[in-house]
Amino acid sequence: MNPKLSAYLDSLVPKNLSEKRRKALFDELQCHILDKADRYEEIGYSKEESLDLSLRDMGEDEKTKEAIKDEFESLYREKTWWAILAGVLIFVLNLLCARFGQFVTSADYLGDPDFKMNLTSFGIIFVMLFIVVAARSFKLRKTLISVGAANLIIAASLLLCLFPQATLFSIETNIMYLLDKFSPFSMWSEINMGATLFYPFGCMAFLFACSAYCFVSAKRIRLGSAKKTRPFSKRIIAFCGIYLLVAVFTCALYPTAHKHIEYDIPTYINPDNSYISKNSGELYSLIEQTDDYKKAAQTLTANGMVNAEDFKKTLDNSKRNALSKQIKKLLLEDKTFEVWLYKESPPEGNGLIFLKKDENGKITARGVGNGAPFGAKGEYNIYTFYFMDDFIGNPQKAKENFASLQKGQSKEDVLKLFDGGEIYSKFNLIENGKSVDLYMIYFKNPKLEVNIELVFTDGTFTDKNLIEHESLDTKAY
């Protein structure tokens, strides 16, 4: 070999590499330089001149040589066992979460994350990101691939121990709290959304994003297109500082945010328990005796109910917005109804009462229940509330009686046919001088749920509707 070429290659190939790796690099560079020299010979240069020109193109000054040498050192100093250790570490940390029951499918599987769970989740993410930042800074291509593959396998296999869950749970809870406190939005009804959507998909998105970053960085390092980064010390100080700030802020705010989201935003109205309760049924029978709005309002107020619009004025922004969203869930067909409710929902349900008056202060319509319009269909093709008892009346017999109904039958005779069912809503409307009564009655056994709606005009049967569905109880087992 030409002594000049030998000396040049010896100055480029790092001495701290294995003999096998040094020889492979030596041979690769030699072939590259000689190929270029051959091209110079083909266009008329002598053999000596061609080699000099080829070496010149590679870079002969000491600064260029050092830059090339550093590049080789960064590319080839990585040990394979470093990468294997990094991947195994990610798997072990992930599996430890499952072993100690930290998070399984959703962060609140065993209760909402406490300080220890948050610390564990943030700690595992820190270890993983620290490895990624270090590998990127030192151009450890195999380590990046190993960490990316580990995260990809964890996400793709849907293992029941996705370590970012508690962190995502806490961050989402904090964001909801801040939005609820400092924006016009209310977070009521979004409280449980994360348990079914945000955490599992958020975890997988996080892991896939980390994998993609690792693979892209590894490819750029292999192709030599990775941009020069700041010194490792500066990168790691910046990373640790930002991460620590996020972790401390999240963990410190979480107890307040969780208490606010779970307990401080009350559920005044829930369609699931807004059917006619004992209290509201008795109150409604009292106000049925009068058509004077003022007298009815006094009766309701004296018995602990409040007008929703008046009640809103006493609430802070968060609770006021929550109440507005809860009223919207009632699907009231007639938005001019006043909604009356108990300030604190009784265990058996709020049992809402609805009133509408004319300009003379006379009641033109009243109702009790959940306010669902006639013929309304909700989730699962039935109303979005369910009674907890396994047996309420006889749904099959109710269907038979429903089929036998004839227009013109008296209200008393028709209602007797549906004894044993739960009347969960009833309305009385005054329309064009006629009195219209709407009854909604519920029947259930472990196999079948039936909702029957009956309309009476001036005390006689005029219209009907039936919605049935396989009981949800049978689907749960």
C-alpha positions as CSV (number, residue, x, y, z in Angstrom):
1,M,0.0,0.0,0.0
2,N,1.1,3.5,-0.7
3,P,2.9,4.9,2.5
4,K,1.1,8.2,2.1
5,L,-2.3,6.5,1.9
6,S,-1.5,4.2,4.8
7,A,-0.4,7.1,7.0
8,Y,-3.6,9.1,6.0
9,L,-5.9,6.2,6.9
10,D,-4.1,5.5,10.1
11,S,-4.7,9.1,11.2
12,L,-8.4,8.9,10.4
13,V,-9.4,5.5,12.0
14,P,-9.8,5.8,15.8
15,K,-7.4,3.7,17.8
16,N,-10.0,2.9,20.5
17,L,-12.1,0.7,18.2
18,S,-11.8,-3.1,18.1
19,E,-9.3,-4.6,15.7
20,K,-12.1,-6.0,13.6
21,R,-13.9,-2.7,13.4
22,R,-10.7,-0.8,12.7
23,K,-9.8,-3.1,9.8
24,A,-13.3,-2.9,8.3
25,L,-13.2,1.0,8.4
26,F,-9.6,1.0,7.1
27,D,-10.7,-1.2,4.1
28,E,-13.8,0.8,3.4
29,L,-12.0,4.1,3.4
30,Q,-9.2,2.7,1.3
31,C,-11.6,1.5,-1.4
32,H,-13.4,4.8,-1.4
33,I,-10.2,6.8,-1.9
34,L,-8.7,4.4,-4.5
35,D,-12.0,4.5,-6.5
36,K,-11.8,8.2,-6.6
37,A,-8.1,8.1,-7.6
38,D,-9.0,5.8,-10.5
39,R,-11.5,8.3,-11.8
40,Y,-8.8,11.0,-11.8
41,E,-6.5,8.6,-13.7
42,E,-9.2,8.1,-16.3
43,I,-9.3,11.8,-17.1
44,G,-5.5,12.0,-17.6
45,Y,-3.8,12.5,-14.2
46,S,-0.8,10.4,-13.2
47,K,-1.2,7.8,-10.5
48,E,0.6,9.9,-7.9
49,E,-1.4,13.0,-8.8
50,S,-4.6,11.1,-8.7
51,L,-4.0,9.8,-5.2
52,D,-3.0,13.4,-4.0
53,L,-6.2,14.8,-5.5
54,S,-8.3,12.0,-3.9
55,L,-6.8,12.7,-0.5
56,R,-7.3,16.4,-1.0
57,D,-11.0,15.8,-1.6
58,M,-11.3,13.8,1.6
59,G,-9.6,16.6,3.5
60,E,-5.9,16.7,4.5
61,D,-5.7,19.5,7.0
62,E,-5.6,18.5,10.7
63,K,-9.0,20.1,11.5
64,T,-10.8,18.1,8.8
65,K,-9.1,14.9,9.9
66,E,-10.1,15.4,13.5
67,A,-13.7,16.1,12.5
68,I,-13.8,12.9,10.4
69,K,-12.2,10.9,13.3
70,D,-14.7,12.3,15.8
71,E,-17.5,11.3,13.5
72,F,-16.2,7.7,13.3
73,E,-15.7,7.5,17.0
74,S,-19.3,8.7,17.6
75,L,-20.6,6.1,15.1
76,Y,-18.7,3.1,16.1
77,R,-17.8,3.4,19.8
78,E,-21.3,2.1,20.8
79,K,-21.3,-1.4,22.3
80,T,-24.2,-3.7,21.4
81,W,-24.8,-4.6,25.0
82,W,-25.6,-0.9,25.7
83,A,-28.5,-1.1,23.4
84,I,-29.7,-4.5,24.7
85,L,-29.5,-3.2,28.3
86,A,-31.6,-0.1,27.4
87,G,-34.3,-2.1,25.8
88,V,-34.5,-4.6,28.6
89,L,-34.6,-1.7,31.2
90,I,-37.7,-0.2,29.5
91,F,-39.4,-3.6,29.5
92,V,-38.5,-4.3,33.1
93,L,-39.8,-1.0,34.3
94,N,-43.0,-1.4,32.4
95,L,-43.6,-4.9,33.7
96,L,-42.9,-3.8,37.3
97,C,-45.8,-1.5,37.0
98,A,-48.1,-4.4,36.4
99,R,-46.4,-6.5,39.0
100,F,-47.1,-4.0,41.7
101,G,-50.6,-3.1,40.4
102,Q,-49.7,0.5,39.6
103,F,-51.8,0.9,36.5
104,V,-53.9,-1.5,34.5
105,T,-55.6,-0.3,31.4
106,S,-56.8,2.9,33.0
107,A,-55.0,4.9,35.7
108,D,-57.9,4.8,38.1
109,Y,-58.3,1.0,38.0
110,L,-57.2,0.7,41.6
111,G,-58.2,4.2,42.5
112,D,-57.0,7.5,41.2
113,P,-53.2,7.8,41.2
114,D,-51.7,8.8,44.5
115,F,-48.4,10.6,45.0
116,K,-46.4,7.3,44.8
117,M,-48.1,6.3,41.6
118,N,-47.5,9.7,40.0
119,L,-43.9,9.6,41.1
120,T,-43.4,6.1,39.6
121,S,-45.0,7.1,36.3
122,F,-42.9,10.3,36.0
123,G,-39.8,8.4,37.1
124,I,-40.1,5.7,34.4
125,I,-40.8,8.3,31.7
126,F,-37.8,10.3,32.9
127,V,-35.5,7.2,32.7
128,M,-36.7,6.5,29.2
129,L,-36.4,10.0,27.9
130,F,-33.0,10.4,29.6
131,I,-31.8,7.4,27.6
132,V,-33.2,8.8,24.4
133,V,-31.6,12.3,25.0
134,A,-28.3,10.7,25.8
135,A,-28.4,8.4,22.9
136,R,-29.3,11.2,20.5
137,S,-26.5,13.4,21.8
138,F,-23.8,10.7,21.6
139,K,-25.3,9.3,18.4
140,L,-25.9,5.8,19.9
141,R,-27.9,4.5,17.0
142,K,-28.4,0.9,18.3
143,T,-29.6,2.2,21.6
144,L,-32.2,4.4,19.9
145,I,-33.4,1.5,17.9
146,S,-33.6,-0.7,21.0
147,V,-35.6,1.8,23.0
148,G,-37.9,2.5,20.0
149,A,-38.5,-1.2,19.5
150,A,-39.3,-1.7,23.2
151,N,-41.9,1.1,23.2
152,L,-43.4,-0.1,19.9
153,I,-43.8,-3.7,21.2
154,I,-45.4,-2.4,24.5
155,A,-47.9,-0.2,22.6
156,A,-48.6,-2.7,19.8
157,S,-49.2,-5.6,22.2
158,L,-51.5,-3.6,24.4
159,L,-49.9,-4.8,27.6
160,L,-52.0,-4.0,30.6
161,C,-49.3,-1.9,32.2
162,L,-48.7,1.2,30.1
163,F,-46.4,3.3,32.3
164,P,-47.4,6.8,31.1
165,Q,-51.0,6.4,32.4
166,A,-50.8,8.0,35.8
167,T,-48.9,11.0,34.3
168,L,-51.4,11.5,31.6
169,F,-54.3,11.1,34.1
170,S,-52.8,13.8,36.3
171,I,-52.0,16.2,33.5
172,E,-55.5,15.8,32.0
173,T,-57.1,16.4,35.4
174,N,-55.0,19.5,35.9
175,I,-55.9,20.9,32.5
176,M,-59.6,20.3,33.2
177,Y,-59.3,22.0,36.5
178,L,-57.5,25.1,35.0
179,L,-60.1,25.3,32.2
180,D,-62.9,25.0,34.7
181,K,-61.5,27.7,37.0
182,F,-60.1,30.2,34.5
183,S,-62.2,29.8,31.3
184,P,-65.9,30.0,30.5
185,F,-66.0,26.2,29.9
186,S,-67.4,23.7,32.4
187,M,-65.8,20.3,32.7
188,W,-68.9,18.5,34.0
189,S,-69.7,15.4,31.9
190,E,-66.1,15.3,30.6
191,I,-64.8,13.9,34.0
192,N,-65.0,10.3,33.0
193,M,-64.2,10.7,29.3
194,G,-60.5,10.1,29.9
195,A,-61.0,6.7,31.5
196,T,-62.5,5.3,28.3
197,L,-60.6,7.3,25.6
198,F,-57.8,9.5,26.7
199,Y,-55.6,7.3,28.8
200,P,-55.3,4.1,26.6
201,F,-55.1,6.0,23.4
202,G,-52.9,8.7,24.9
203,C,-50.5,6.1,26.2
204,M,-50.2,4.4,22.9
205,A,-49.8,7.7,21.1
206,F,-47.0,8.6,23.5
207,L,-45.2,5.3,23.0
208,F,-45.6,5.4,19.2
209,A,-44.3,9.0,19.1
210,C,-41.2,8.0,21.1
211,S,-40.6,5.0,18.9
212,A,-40.9,7.1,15.7
213,Y,-38.5,9.7,17.1
214,C,-36.0,7.0,18.0
215,F,-36.2,5.3,14.6
216,V,-35.9,8.6,12.7
217,S,-33.0,9.8,14.8
218,A,-31.2,6.4,14.3
219,K,-31.7,6.6,10.5
220,R,-30.4,10.2,10.3
221,I,-27.3,9.2,12.3
222,R,-26.7,6.2,10.0
223,L,-27.0,8.5,6.9
224,G,-24.9,11.2,8.5
225,S,-27.6,13.8,8.3
226,A,-28.2,14.2,12.0
227,K,-27.7,17.9,12.9
228,K,-25.1,18.8,15.4
229,T,-26.5,19.2,18.8
230,R,-25.5,21.3,21.8
231,P,-23.0,19.8,24.2
232,F,-24.5,16.9,26.1
233,S,-24.2,18.7,29.5
234,K,-26.3,21.6,28.2
235,R,-28.9,19.3,26.6
236,I,-29.3,17.2,29.7
237,I,-29.5,20.2,32.1
238,A,-32.2,21.8,29.9
239,F,-34.1,18.4,29.7
240,C,-33.9,17.8,33.5
241,G,-34.9,21.4,34.3
242,I,-38.0,21.3,32.0
243,Y,-39.0,17.8,33.0
244,L,-38.6,18.6,36.8
245,L,-40.7,21.7,36.4
246,V,-43.6,19.8,34.7
247,A,-43.4,16.9,37.1
248,V,-43.4,19.1,40.3
249,F,-46.2,21.4,38.9
250,T,-48.3,18.3,37.9
251,C,-47.9,16.5,41.2
252,A,-48.4,19.6,43.4
253,L,-51.6,20.7,41.6
254,Y,-53.1,17.3,41.1
255,P,-54.7,16.8,44.6
256,T,-56.5,20.2,44.3
257,A,-57.5,19.5,40.7
258,H,-58.8,16.0,41.4
259,K,-60.9,17.2,44.4
260,H,-62.4,19.9,42.3
261,I,-63.2,17.8,39.3
262,E,-64.5,14.8,41.3
263,Y,-66.3,16.5,44.2
264,D,-66.5,20.3,43.8
265,I,-68.6,20.2,40.6
266,P,-71.9,18.9,41.9
267,T,-74.3,16.8,39.9
268,Y,-77.6,18.7,40.3
269,I,-79.3,17.0,37.5
270,N,-78.5,13.6,36.1
271,P,-81.0,12.0,33.7
272,D,-80.1,8.6,35.2
273,N,-81.8,9.5,38.5
274,S,-84.2,12.3,37.5
275,Y,-87.3,10.1,37.4
276,I,-90.2,10.8,39.8
277,S,-88.9,10.3,43.3
278,K,-91.1,10.0,46.4
279,N,-90.5,13.6,47.4
280,S,-91.1,15.0,43.9
281,G,-94.2,12.8,43.5
282,E,-95.8,14.1,46.7
283,L,-94.9,17.7,45.7
284,Y,-96.3,17.4,42.3
285,S,-99.6,16.1,43.7
286,L,-99.8,19.2,45.8
287,I,-99.3,21.7,42.9
288,E,-101.7,19.8,40.7
289,Q,-104.5,21.2,42.9
290,T,-103.9,24.7,41.7
291,D,-103.4,26.6,38.4
292,D,-102.0,29.6,40.2
293,Y,-98.2,29.8,39.4
294,K,-97.3,32.0,42.4
295,K,-99.0,29.6,44.8
296,A,-97.3,26.5,43.2
297,A,-93.9,28.3,43.3
298,Q,-94.4,29.0,47.0
299,T,-95.3,25.4,47.7
300,L,-92.1,24.2,45.9
301,T,-89.9,26.7,47.6
302,A,-91.3,25.8,51.0
303,N,-90.5,22.2,50.4
304,G,-86.8,22.7,49.4
305,M,-86.9,23.1,45.7
306,V,-85.5,26.0,43.7
307,N,-86.0,27.5,40.3
308,A,-82.9,26.6,38.2
309,E,-82.5,30.0,36.7
310,D,-82.7,31.8,40.0
311,F,-80.4,29.2,41.5
312,K,-77.7,29.8,38.9
313,K,-77.4,33.4,40.0
314,T,-76.1,32.2,43.4
315,L,-73.4,29.9,41.9
316,D,-69.9,30.6,40.8
317,N,-69.0,30.3,37.2
318,S,-67.9,26.7,37.3
319,K,-71.0,25.4,39.0
320,R,-73.3,27.6,37.0
321,N,-71.9,26.3,33.7
322,A,-72.2,22.7,35.0
323,L,-75.8,23.2,35.9
324,S,-76.5,24.6,32.4
325,K,-74.9,21.6,30.8
326,Q,-76.9,19.2,33.0
327,I,-80.2,20.9,32.1
328,K,-79.3,20.6,28.4
329,K,-79.0,16.8,28.9
330,L,-82.7,16.7,29.7
331,L,-83.6,17.0,26.0
332,L,-86.6,19.2,27.0
333,E,-88.7,19.6,23.9
334,D,-90.3,22.8,25.2
335,K,-87.5,25.1,26.3
336,T,-89.9,27.5,27.8
337,F,-90.4,25.2,30.8
338,E,-89.0,26.4,34.1
339,V,-87.0,23.6,35.8
340,W,-87.3,23.2,39.5
341,L,-84.9,21.0,41.5
342,Y,-83.5,20.2,44.9
343,K,-80.2,22.0,45.7
344,E,-78.7,18.7,46.7
345,S,-79.9,15.7,44.8
346,P,-81.5,13.1,47.2
347,P,-80.2,9.5,47.0
348,E,-83.3,8.4,45.3
349,G,-83.1,11.0,42.6
350,N,-83.8,14.7,42.1
351,G,-87.2,14.2,40.6
352,L,-87.4,17.4,38.7
353,I,-90.6,19.5,38.4
354,F,-91.4,21.6,35.4
355,L,-93.7,24.7,35.2
356,K,-94.9,27.0,32.5
357,K,-97.1,30.0,33.0
358,D,-98.9,32.6,30.8
359,E,-98.8,36.4,31.1
360,N,-101.6,36.2,33.7
361,G,-99.7,34.0,36.1
362,K,-101.7,30.9,35.3
363,I,-100.1,27.6,34.9
364,T,-100.4,26.3,31.3
365,A,-98.2,23.2,31.7
366,R,-96.6,21.3,34.4
367,G,-94.6,18.1,34.7
368,V,-92.5,15.9,36.9
369,G,-89.7,13.5,35.9
370,N,-86.8,13.8,33.6
371,G,-88.4,15.9,30.9
372,A,-87.8,13.5,28.0
373,P,-90.1,14.3,25.0
374,F,-92.6,11.9,23.7
375,G,-91.0,9.2,21.5
376,A,-87.5,10.2,22.5
377,K,-84.8,7.6,22.0
378,G,-81.4,7.8,23.5
379,E,-78.4,5.5,24.0
380,Y,-79.1,1.8,23.3
381,N,-82.4,2.9,21.6
382,I,-84.0,3.6,25.0
383,Y,-83.9,6.4,27.5
384,T,-80.5,7.1,29.0
385,F,-81.5,6.2,32.5
386,Y,-82.1,2.9,34.2
387,F,-83.6,1.6,37.4
388,M,-81.5,-0.6,39.6
389,D,-84.2,-3.2,40.5
390,D,-84.1,-6.5,38.5
391,F,-87.9,-6.6,38.4
392,I,-90.3,-3.7,37.8
393,G,-93.7,-4.9,36.8
394,N,-94.2,-7.4,34.0
395,P,-92.7,-6.1,30.7
396,Q,-94.2,-8.9,28.6
397,K,-97.7,-8.4,30.0
398,A,-97.3,-4.6,29.5
399,K,-96.5,-5.2,25.8
400,E,-99.6,-7.3,25.4
401,N,-101.8,-4.7,27.1
402,F,-100.1,-1.9,25.0
403,A,-101.1,-3.8,21.8
404,S,-104.8,-4.0,23.0
405,L,-105.2,-0.3,23.6
406,Q,-108.1,1.5,21.8
407,K,-108.5,5.2,21.4
408,G,-111.3,6.6,23.6
409,Q,-110.6,4.5,26.6
410,S,-110.6,6.4,29.9
411,K,-107.4,7.4,31.6
412,E,-108.3,5.4,34.7
413,D,-109.0,2.2,32.8
414,V,-105.8,2.4,30.8
415,L,-103.5,3.2,33.7
416,K,-104.9,0.1,35.6
417,L,-103.5,-2.0,32.7
418,F,-100.0,-0.9,33.6
419,D,-100.1,-1.2,37.4
420,G,-96.7,-2.4,38.7
421,G,-94.7,-0.3,36.2
422,E,-92.6,2.7,37.4
423,I,-94.1,6.0,36.2
424,Y,-90.9,8.0,35.7
425,S,-92.3,11.1,34.0
426,K,-95.7,12.7,33.6
427,F,-96.8,16.0,32.1
428,N,-100.1,18.0,32.0
429,L,-100.4,20.5,29.1
430,I,-103.2,22.9,28.4
431,E,-103.5,23.2,24.6
432,N,-106.3,25.0,22.8
433,G,-108.5,24.7,25.9
434,K,-107.9,20.9,26.2
435,S,-106.0,19.2,28.9
436,V,-103.4,16.8,27.6
437,D,-101.7,14.3,30.0
438,L,-98.5,12.4,29.0
439,Y,-97.4,9.4,31.1
440,M,-94.1,7.5,30.7
441,I,-94.0,4.1,32.4
442,Y,-91.0,1.7,32.8
443,F,-91.0,-2.1,33.1
444,K,-88.1,-4.4,33.5
445,N,-87.0,-7.9,34.2
446,P,-83.5,-9.4,33.8
447,K,-84.1,-10.0,30.1
448,L,-86.3,-7.2,28.9
449,E,-86.8,-3.4,29.4
450,V,-89.9,-1.7,28.1
451,N,-90.8,2.0,28.1
452,I,-94.4,2.8,27.4
453,E,-95.7,6.3,26.6
454,L,-99.4,7.2,26.9
455,V,-101.2,10.4,25.9
456,F,-104.6,11.3,27.2
457,T,-106.7,14.3,26.0
458,D,-109.4,15.4,28.3
459,G,-109.2,12.1,30.2
460,T,-109.4,9.8,27.2
461,F,-106.6,7.8,25.5
462,T,-105.4,9.3,22.2
463,D,-101.8,8.2,21.5
464,K,-99.1,5.7,22.5
465,N,-95.5,4.7,21.9
466,L,-93.4,1.8,23.0
467,I,-89.6,1.3,23.1
468,E,-88.2,-2.0,24.2
469,H,-84.7,-3.3,24.5
470,E,-82.8,-6.4,25.8
471,S,-82.0,-5.7,29.5
472,L,-78.5,-4.3,30.0
473,D,-78.2,-6.6,33.0
474,T,-77.9,-9.6,30.7
475,K,-75.1,-8.0,28.8
476,A,-73.1,-7.4,31.9
477,Y,-72.6,-11.0,32.7
